[in-house]
Amino acid sequence: MSEMTISMNGITKDFGRVHALTGVDLEVGPGEIYGFIGPNGAGKSTTIRILLGILKADSGQAQLFGKDVWSDAVDIHQKVSYVPGDVNLWPSLTGGEVIDLFVRLKKTGDQRYRKELIEKFDFDPTRKCGTYSKGNRQKVALIAAFSTDADVYILDEPTSGLDPLMEMVFRECVRKVAAEGKTVFLSSHILSEVEQLCTRLSIIRQGKIVDTGSLREMQHLTRNQVHVEATGDLGGLKTLEGVHDLSLHDGEAEFHLDNDHTAGVMAFLATQGATRLVSTPPTLEELFMSHYEA
């Protein structure tokens, strides 16, 4: 297995009596789009600030490219592009001037791709930043980040303020850099965004990682929703293991089904002349809420 691009092991961080992070472990490899989700106050931004070398962890080890994020922050930042969820810009500069400034700081900018991104994001770079809406300020940071040749893109609520069309452009940019072998660490409260983009994800709750894996691996935590229509009697579903919340009505049935009892239920439905079957796997939102509804 290739060396992990991002590695956090046993990271803790306290602010006085507040335990912001408690034993956070993360590993993200090259070419991964890694989702990091949790509600406000769960520890997402604190984790990102430690990765960026802005905060020093109280204990544990955090590395990017095998280097310590605190002591080697200057070297690491040459290979990292960061987009925060709340972008503050110099009000007297134009958007284009700010983008050029950020690109020059990285020394690896692609002017042709910069121009292409400006067109894709439908952005006016000639206006002063003081006149921009939140969405346009976000575009400045995104265009600057994706115009540079970084190895890691750390994105903290990056689509805040963007309309759905611009969110689609953002997803194109993320998939492009991942296809080039770059690593994307995406913190977002937009679960559909994480669901569409991320190969793996972690859910953080009260400063602790409560689940990690691919969406497919994590779907065992909740049940599929099944709708079936049949010519026979579906009442026998009441006695089958793994069937929950059963509703019967005129040759139709709806229920939740445990994955490990799928074969038995399918065998029964085959004997009852099933004419239509729709099975819907749990969404990321359902997985997320399963950890928080308590």
Phi, psi and omega in degrees: 000138181293156180298140180291136176286316178242132179219125174231132184224112176066035184285128174234150176207123178244144170242093186066237180272357181271121177270096184287318179225137182227098176065048181282127176240130178215144170219126181229128184262172178299139178079000180276144166253106190252124180269145180224106189235154179167161181286174176301135179087001182283338180120009183297307184293325177297318178300315181293320179295327175291318177300325182276356181077016178278323175245148176259128179294149176287326177203167182096179183231131177232129183224147168235129182057029180079005180252150180291129186292339181269307185282336181248028186301320183297313179295318183297320185296340177293341183247008186239136169247134185234134175234115177278170179277345179227100187269125175250129185237166175286115188296335183271351177267155175279163178299320179296322179295321179293318178300314180297322179298312180297320181294319180295326178299327180278336178065016181226031186284152178245102185294325179294316179290327175303313180296320179297318179294322178301319179290317182296321180276004179050054189248138177262104184279358185269348182277153177290144183297333179295344181263355186282145170285173178301318180298319180289326175296323178295322179298322179303312182294320182292316180297317179297317183295314184279349176280346181260155182267073179272162175261337178226134176244114179257114190239114184251101185051055190290337184261015179301121179092354180273147176278167185303325180294319179289330175297324177295319177298317178302315181296324176300317181296318180296314181296326181295311183291326178294321178296336177274004178090007179278156181260134178239124177249108190247113173260125185207148172261357177272097188295326179296326179295314178296319182297322182282330190259322198273138175279324175220165180204161173233143174253125180251136181222123178049044175081005180235142173283117183261344176197144179216140176156182173284161179300322179296319180293328185275348183289350176291346184284338179230171188262150173288147173263129187239135171238129183224144174237139184210159177274341181267195183268117181268004182299335180296346177299335182299332186262356185275142176290146177088353180265129182226153175054046184287135175230124182246138179198112172048060176076011178235153178216143172231138181196167172258142188230127172292134185303322185283001175244015183298316185299317181295320180291319179297322179297319178294315182296328179296331180278349183250017175065048178299128181253341180208134181218126177234121178243123183247117179290160180295145177275167176300324180298319178294320176298316180299313183292333179297336179271342188245346186295337176292000000 
